[in-house]
Amino acid sequence: MGVKILSIGAWTPNKILTNDDLSKMVDTSDEWIRSKTGICQRHIADADTATSDIAINAAKLALERANISAEDLDCIIVATTSPDHHGFPSTSCIIQGKLGAVNAGAFDLVAACSGLAYGIEVARGFINNGTMKYVMVIGAEKLSSIINWNDRNTCCLFGDGAGALILSKSSEGEGDIIDSIIMADGTGEDALKIKAGGSRNPFTNELPSIEDLTLSMDGQAVYNFAVRVNTEMVQQLLDKHNLTSEDITWIVPHQANYRIIKAASKRLKISEDKFFMNLADYGNTSAASIGIALNEMYEKGILKRGDLIITMGFGAGLTYAANLIRY
Ligand SMILES: CC(C)(COP(=O)(O)OP(=O)(O)OC[C@H]1O[C@@H](n2cnc3c(N)ncnc32)[C@H](O)[C@@H]1OP(=O)(O)O)[C@@H](O)C(=O)NCCC(=O)NCCS
């Protein structure tokens, strides 16, 4: 007996912002963004759409595919760094209310781009210890709301969207969340940060600058960290379970930059073809990216029951996490 991914859903806003569109807003070019990141476009939510609205669309699809109702859910875990409200109420509670998941607890999980991988392990614990039957884990972001659109260093990297998974108990021979790595290196707290608005630098009568209220990043530091931990996590899971890369059908990495994935693939001596990538179409959607990727793989029919996959994320905190999953 284990814990399986019962269903997957995702949703991204229709509105697309291309690299050419961006080059009319800041001093950048399609060529720079493509060659440095692999990103061609990103999906951007309307002004009146919040993270919970994006998440609910993904959640409804996952419920439909699981063939259960919202009332069957025991818990909703929402991984996000762009919640509807600063502090409270949690985005997960808003989703719980609007879905009518009257039997579910709900909380937000803040682990940035590693959030979905963290959430999968938390859900596994709830189901394995027998307290819960159906747990929904959603990675959802409206990153366009926390980006400084005047900062070319960051505004070209991110997009909006949500991916939702429903996890439940599995029987012998079905899928299983086999193992996870849940890690952090808080000494890297400055590498990715929103500087103002928290207890360290609270709101005062004087409005903080837009730079302090939006995402700031040391791109090079994050890049080096990402290549290192992506490589280490895959190797660690393979070694611990006596597996080789041949046993793995797909590695589904957090979609931040194709150069990070390329570098990890080279160090691991695992073909790039094994790493599923769709960041060209979505950019970096933080906690949502692995869910959006899994959904695309499911819809294309390239994610098959029985496949052994590794999902892995890294991000602000710094955090990093991975799951070894028999789908
Ligand atoms: C951001 C990133 C793409 C930059 O790539 P890089 O190879 O480190 O960039 P370089 O150091 O070669 O170039 C930086 C130069 O490009 C410029 N630049 C930055 N963004 C630019 C843009 N959108 N268009 C044109 N030029 C840009 C910088 O101003 C800088 O110019 P300078 O050298 O005159 O000061 C890369 O560091 C990265 O992807 N890091 C990880 C970021 C990430 O994944 N964050 C999210 C984690 S969850």
The ligand as a MOL file (V3000), in Angstrom:
LIG
                    3D

  0  0  0     0  0            999 V3000
M  V30 BEGIN CTAB
M  V30 COUNTS 48 50 0 0 0
M  V30 BEGIN ATOM
M  V30 1 C 18.8940 35.6910 -15.0420 0
M  V30 2 C 19.8100 34.9110 -15.9680 0
M  V30 3 C 19.0040 34.4260 -17.1600 0
M  V30 4 C 20.9140 35.8280 -16.4490 0
M  V30 5 O 21.7820 35.0930 -17.2480 0
M  V30 6 P 23.3490 35.2850 -17.0560 0
M  V30 7 O 24.0130 34.3830 -18.0100 0
M  V30 8 O 23.6400 35.1180 -15.6070 0
M  V30 9 O 23.4830 36.7700 -17.4740 0
M  V30 10 P 24.8530 37.5070 -17.7390 0
M  V30 11 O 25.5650 37.6470 -16.4550 0
M  V30 12 O 25.5760 36.8630 -18.8740 0
M  V30 13 O 24.3200 38.8920 -18.2530 0
M  V30 14 C 23.8620 39.8300 -17.3990 0
M  V30 15 C 23.7540 41.0800 -18.2460 0
M  V30 16 O 22.5730 40.9540 -19.0110 0
M  V30 17 C 21.7430 42.0700 -18.7250 0
M  V30 18 N 20.3630 41.6450 -18.7400 0
M  V30 19 C 19.6380 41.1360 -17.7290 0
M  V30 20 N 18.3860 40.8920 -18.1280 0
M  V30 21 C 18.3350 41.2460 -19.4470 0
M  V30 22 C 17.3040 41.2170 -20.3980 0
M  V30 23 N 16.0630 40.7830 -20.0990 0
M  V30 24 N 17.5980 41.6390 -21.6400 0
M  V30 25 C 18.8220 42.0850 -21.9810 0
M  V30 26 N 19.8420 42.1300 -21.0990 0
M  V30 27 C 19.5950 41.7200 -19.8450 0
M  V30 28 C 22.1560 42.5250 -17.3540 0
M  V30 29 O 21.8270 43.8960 -17.1680 0
M  V30 30 C 23.6420 42.3350 -17.4040 0
M  V30 31 O 24.2230 43.3850 -18.1100 0
M  V30 32 P 25.6450 43.9900 -17.6630 0
M  V30 33 O 26.6150 42.8540 -17.8320 0
M  V30 34 O 25.8500 45.1020 -18.6410 0
M  V30 35 O 25.4810 44.4230 -16.2590 0
M  V30 36 C 20.4280 33.6830 -15.2380 0
M  V30 37 O 21.3370 34.1350 -14.2680 0
M  V30 38 C 19.4020 32.8270 -14.5700 0
M  V30 39 O 18.5540 32.2490 -15.2060 0
M  V30 40 N 19.4850 32.6520 -13.2470 0
M  V30 41 C 18.5610 31.8590 -12.5080 0
M  V30 42 C 17.3180 32.6510 -12.2940 0
M  V30 43 C 16.1730 31.8000 -11.8520 0
M  V30 44 O 15.9690 30.7340 -12.3430 0
M  V30 45 N 15.3860 32.3360 -10.9350 0
M  V30 46 C 14.2250 31.7340 -10.4390 0
M  V30 47 C 14.5560 30.6110 -9.5580 0
M  V30 48 S 13.1510 29.8030 -8.9960 0
M  V30 END ATOM
M  V30 BEGIN BOND
M  V30 1 1 1 2
M  V30 2 1 2 3
M  V30 3 1 2 4
M  V30 4 1 2 36
M  V30 5 1 4 5
M  V30 6 1 5 6
M  V30 7 2 6 7
M  V30 8 1 6 8
M  V30 9 1 6 9
M  V30 10 1 9 10
M  V30 11 2 10 11
M  V30 12 1 10 12
M  V30 13 1 10 13
M  V30 14 1 13 14
M  V30 15 1 14 15
M  V30 16 1 15 16
M  V30 17 1 15 30
M  V30 18 1 16 17
M  V30 19 1 17 18
M  V30 20 1 17 28
M  V30 21 1 18 19
M  V30 22 1 18 27
M  V30 23 2 19 20
M  V30 24 1 20 21
M  V30 25 1 21 22
M  V30 26 2 21 27
M  V30 27 1 22 23
M  V30 28 2 22 24
M  V30 29 1 24 25
M  V30 30 2 25 26
M  V30 31 1 26 27
M  V30 32 1 28 29
M  V30 33 1 28 30
M  V30 34 1 30 31
M  V30 35 1 31 32
M  V30 36 2 32 33
M  V30 37 1 32 34
M  V30 38 1 32 35
M  V30 39 1 36 37
M  V30 40 1 36 38
M  V30 41 2 38 39
M  V30 42 1 38 40
M  V30 43 1 40 41
M  V30 44 1 41 42
M  V30 45 1 42 43
M  V30 46 2 43 44
M  V30 47 1 43 45
M  V30 48 1 45 46
M  V30 49 1 46 47
M  V30 50 1 47 48
M  V30 END BOND
M  V30 END CTAB
M  END
